[in-house]
Amino acid sequence: MNATLPAHLLPLQPRPVPAAMIDALKSRFGARCTTALAVREQHGRDESPFDVPPPEAVVFAESTEDVAAVVTLAAQHAVPVIPFGVGSSLEGHLLAVQGGVSIDVSRMNKVLRVQAEDLTVTVQPGVTRKQLNDEIRHTGLFFPIDPGADASIGGMAATRASGTNAVRYGTMRENVLALEVVTASGEVIRTGTRAKKSSAGYDLTRLLVGSEGTLGVITEVTLKLYPQPESVSAAVCHFPSIADAVATTIEVIQLGVPIARCELLDANAVRAVNRHDKLTLREAPMLLMEFHGSEAGVREQAEIVQAAATEHGGEHFEWATTPEERSRLWTARHHAYFAALQLKPGCRTVTTDTCVPISRLADCIALAVNEAQAAGLPYYIVGHVGDGNFHIAYLIDPAIPAERELAERLNDQIVHHALKLEGTCTGEHGIGLHKQGFLLDEAGAGAVEMMRVVKRALDPKNILNPGKIFRL
């Protein structure tokens, strides 16, 4: 789906990379600096729908020193640099809207230090979440943040990602303890420590987590780890309506049940994953839940949730206790995006990302469903409903601009309704290019201008991933 940029991002103002800088990069990095079109195009797109020219060069960094060298040259020539992990972002974070150089950190993929006794780990930014958990499995610890895609840890920190486990373990905001960052001048700084808490000056770690590469390039991340639970059990439960499933979720959260995962799939999503993963789940609104703890604790949690579900019409409560059964269910959930594309061959999706206070979730989802059905646009719903975050994905024909326009109009309605409910336009995907107008609606002109002041102070030449979050 090759969509043009939103009107508020035009006209583009590319800043050409001088030949002298390309020569300097090739002299420094050799074959790890390339201007080949195929590689540039790979680094000039993510999972967003926007069509933007690719960067002029790609550098494959292998160390903090490599990143610092690229940024130092970029600062000298006032050339944009865009960090690149695995390319799984959804809002245009990786697009070279002003040209420049892409810094690929995927080769910076080492787990540097595991401090099991302190429940912390330090990694390079190119380490992916699956790789991290595979490498620390022998310690009896795990890293719980699971956005679905096998995203890089650096990218997850930059976008303040969350995912299916956030209801119990929080988001990247709560789980990043410290960072190593290359600033706009090429200086390497460290923020935070491995201590559980600190009152030492401004919280630069929290400033950089979620900054989408606009304030610095992350080169190391120190994370919290958690003990692998003694017992893990997953369950699915079907409901007469989405409203009943959401009501169950609200009651479970308000009762204080420490449920680890609570995911909603509507009937359309269940139908899609059944076909894609050859499952036989009942094609009705469904909650997919997971419980962590001791055997007795998990049993108690499950009994409370099952009782709440029964009160709201829940039935066909089914358990998955073996790792293989649980993996099959969660793999199907993570495949929902690709599975749904098969419901309408050749389609693409426009996906929302609103998050509201848990008590207002039913209201927000009801509006989304009613508007989608009235518009006659195919859709499906999945959501991390345990923390009030849900996604409605509209299936559109990329060859019919009117369908995309309709999906964007429906998205606009949902976002503004969420803001009226004191929610947010993006629970986990970030602002990037797509949601800049919504950020202004949500935060207000004064707050966005404060963000601009910070950006100008830390990046006076506007070289770090320019054009994202807001325009200067």
Secondary structure by P-SEA (a helix, b strand, c coil): cccccccccccbbbbbbcaaaaaaaaaaccccccccaaaaaaaacccccbbbbccccccccccaaaaaaaaaaaaaabbbbbbbccccccccccccccbbbbbbcccccccccccccccbbbbcccccaaaaaaaaccccccccccccccccaaaaaaacccccccccccccccccccccccccccbbbbcccccccccccccccccccccccccccccbbbbbbbccccbbbbbccccccaaaaaaaaaaaaaacccccbbbbbcaaaaaaaaaaacccccccccccccccccaaaaaaaaaaaaaaaaaaccccccccccaaaaaaaaaaaaaaaaaaaacccccccbbbbbbccccaaaaaaaaaaaaaaaacccccccccccccbbbbbbbbccccaaaaaaaaaaaaaaaaaaaaaccccccccccccccaaaaaaaccaaaaaaaaaaaaaacccccccccccccc
